[in-house]
């Protein structure tokens, strides 16, 4: 699998990373029930296929995803680049809220280290901004963790340019994790150009738009507690338009001998600012499917064709 450097002086990561949101199992923002044994098999299969990094977060399954990841990586921890996140904390009832106060971040880091069964985190990221705490204070907590040797690289997720600049003035940002897909392109105007100019790595999440761009999505099969029921992407009139867009992409993907999954991920990876695409997995078969997205590129005329299809679909 192709490798790309993360930012100015970061490690070389495979152009596809494993995402672990769904393996957290049932919780308020989860994807429904999940078999932990299958999660472990999927992670290990991804590593066997050459993927060298995994993204997780403390909040995924309220700590459960980190615990499962530790089990999957037993004996292999130093072979894998682990990225996790802080800033979403929960109470005894499982209610989640933003908290990026330095004291909270320091406690979260220790908890993640315990769950991951490691003495360092490769990439530690602030999950979401929180207006109640100056981002300078939060960034200072990550700097302290790096000085202590508990984290190696510092990143942020879901930050706008203003917040990125405020962090960058204090210490270099190694990476940004934003959403990016054929259906969600808001970062193209300002954020991606800023990251490229400042040599900040971009690890894009949800390149398949939470399953909409797989070509096999069926809303009737979503678990009742699946968070996607709450998303406008999965509600009318947008759901029908999104699925029509996917149907119109299928012949183009087929002309390469690829699926819409491959096309959607390859499209994200074509942006010169993007280091890697994070693809969520729950089963071994999903790992095998996503591997086909690596190592190929769309022709320029087909990228232009995708733009025509997109305009046609969403202007109807």
Rosetta blueprint (number, residue, H / E / L):
1 X L
2 X L
3 X E
4 X E
5 X E
6 X L
7 X L
8 X L
9 X L
10 X L
11 X L
12 X E
13 X E
14 X E
15 X L
16 X E
17 X E
18 X E
19 X E
20 X L
21 X L
22 X H
23 X H
24 X H
25 X L
26 X L
27 X L
28 X L
29 X L
30 X L
31 X L
32 X L
33 X L
34 X L
35 X L
36 X H
37 X H
38 X H
39 X H
40 X H
41 X H
42 X H
43 X H
44 X H
45 X H
46 X H
47 X H
48 X H
49 X L
50 X L
51 X L
52 X L
53 X E
54 X E
55 X E
56 X L
57 X L
58 X L
59 X L
60 X L
61 X L
62 X L
63 X L
64 X H
65 X H
66 X H
67 X H
68 X H
69 X H
70 X H
71 X H
72 X H
73 X L
74 X L
75 X L
76 X L
77 X H
78 X H
79 X H
80 X L
81 X E
82 X E
83 X E
84 X E
85 X E
86 X E
87 X L
88 X E
89 X E
90 X E
91 X L
92 X L
93 X L
94 X L
95 X L
96 X E
97 X E
98 X E
99 X L
100 X L
101 X L
102 X H
103 X H
104 X H
105 X H
106 X H
107 X H
108 X H
109 X H
110 X H
111 X H
112 X H
113 X H
114 X H
115 X H
116 X H
117 X L
118 X L
119 X L
120 X L
121 X E
122 X E
123 X E
124 X E
125 X E
126 X E
127 X L
128 X L
129 X L
130 X L
131 X L
132 X L
133 X L
134 X L
135 X H
136 X H
137 X H
138 X H
139 X H
140 X H
141 X H
142 X H
143 X H
144 X H
145 X H
146 X H
147 X H
148 X L
149 X L
150 X L
151 X E
152 X E
153 X E
154 X E
155 X E
156 X E
157 X E
158 X L
159 X L
160 X L
161 X H
162 X H
163 X H
164 X H
165 X H
166 X H
167 X H
168 X H
169 X L
170 X L
171 X L
172 X L
173 X L
174 X L
175 X E
176 X E
177 X E
178 X L
179 X E
180 X L
181 X E
182 X L
183 X L
184 X E
185 X L
186 X H
187 X H
188 X H
189 X L
190 X L
191 X H
192 X H
193 X H
194 X H
195 X H
196 X H
197 X H
198 X L
199 X L
200 X L
201 X E
202 X E
203 X E
204 X E
205 X E
206 X L
207 X L
208 X L
209 X H
210 X H
211 X H
212 X H
213 X H
214 X H
215 X L
216 X L
217 X L
218 X L
219 X H
220 X H
221 X H
222 X L
223 X L
224 X L
225 X L
226 X L
227 X H
228 X H
229 X H
230 X H
231 X L
232 X H
233 X H
234 X H
235 X L
236 X L
237 X L
238 X H
239 X H
240 X H
241 X H
242 X H
243 X H
244 X H
245 X H
246 X H
247 X H
248 X H
249 X H
250 X H
251 X H
252 X H
253 X H
254 X H
255 X L
256 X L
257 X L
258 X L
259 X L
260 X H
261 X H
262 X H
263 X H
264 X H
265 X H
266 X H
267 X H
268 X H
269 X H
270 X L
271 X L
272 X L
273 X L
274 X E
275 X E
276 X E
277 X E
278 X E
279 X E
280 X E
281 X L
282 X L
283 X L
284 X H
285 X H
286 X H
287 X H
288 X H
289 X H
290 X H
291 X H
292 X L
293 X L
294 X L
295 X L
296 X L
297 X L
298 X L
299 X L
300 X H
301 X H
302 X H
303 X H
304 X H
305 X H
306 X H
307 X H
308 X H
309 X H
310 X H
311 X H
312 X H
313 X H
314 X H
315 X L
316 X L
